[in-house]
Amino acid sequence: MTKADIVNEISKSTGIDKASVLETVEKFMEIVKDSLANDENVYLRGFGSFIIKTRSQKTARNISKNTTIIIPEHKIPAFKPAKVFMDQVKK
């Protein structure tokens, strides 16, 4: 399902025009991204959490040059689904 599909489904089920729904969905995604960029997790009860995970520093290999490189500690976004979400998907 794409963002356009989500907008169409919300528009059909609520009767709100697609432009307004698209603007709302875009703003939601922007707020989630901005919150995560500012190290703030986003919790949606009954759905899940958008969180920041920290990956520790590690050593990797560049196979083509046969050298080792250090990948510094960095943060990545992650999604942790809520229990009710997982229970519904598992059915």
N, C-alpha and C positions, 0 to 999 in steps of 0.2 A: 504494500500500500504506500502510495506516495503522498507528499504534502497536498497536492491537488485533490487526490482522492479523499483525504481527511476533510478538506475544506468542503468538498461536494457533499459528503455524508452529514457533516454538521449543518450545512445550509439546508439540506433536505429535511432533516429531522427537527430543526428549530424554526424554519421559515425565515431566518435572517438571510439577507442578501450575501452573495459570495464575497463581495468586496470587503464588507465589514468582518466577515469570518476570517478571511485571509489576513486582514490587518491585525486582528486579535491573535491569530496563530503566530504571525511573524513577531509581534510584540512579546508574546510568551517566550518564544525561542530566544529572543534578544535578552530578555531579563534573566533567563536561565544561564546563558553564556556569560553575561556581565557578572552575575553572582559568582559563578565558578571562577572567573578570572580574578575576582577579588577574594578568593579563598573562602567563600560562603557557600555551604551546602544548601540544596533546595530539597525540602521534604514535602511530598504530596501524600497525605494520609490515604491509605487504601490503594495507592498506585505504586509508589516507590520513591527512591531518593536519588537525586543527581549529586554525586559526591566527587571530591578531589582525592586521588590516591597519589602517594609519593613513592616513586620507584627509586630504590637506592642505587648508589654508584656501582658500576660493574665493569669488568674487563671484557672486551670483545676482540675478535680477530678480523682483520682485513685479509681475506684469503688471497686476493689477486696480488697484493704487495707483500704478503707473508709478514705482516706486522701486527702488533697488538695496539689497541686503542682503548682509552678510558672513556666510558660513557658516564657523564656526571649525573648526580641525583637530579631527578626532574619530576614534575607533577603531570598527571594525566586525568582527564575526566572519566568518570565511570557511572554506571546506573545500577542500583541495587533494587530489584523489584520487591514490593511488599508481599507479605505472606498470602493475603487474599488474592493478589495478582498471580502468584505462583500456583496457588491451588486451582484457580480458574484455568490456567494454561495447561496444567497437568492432566485435566480431565480428558 
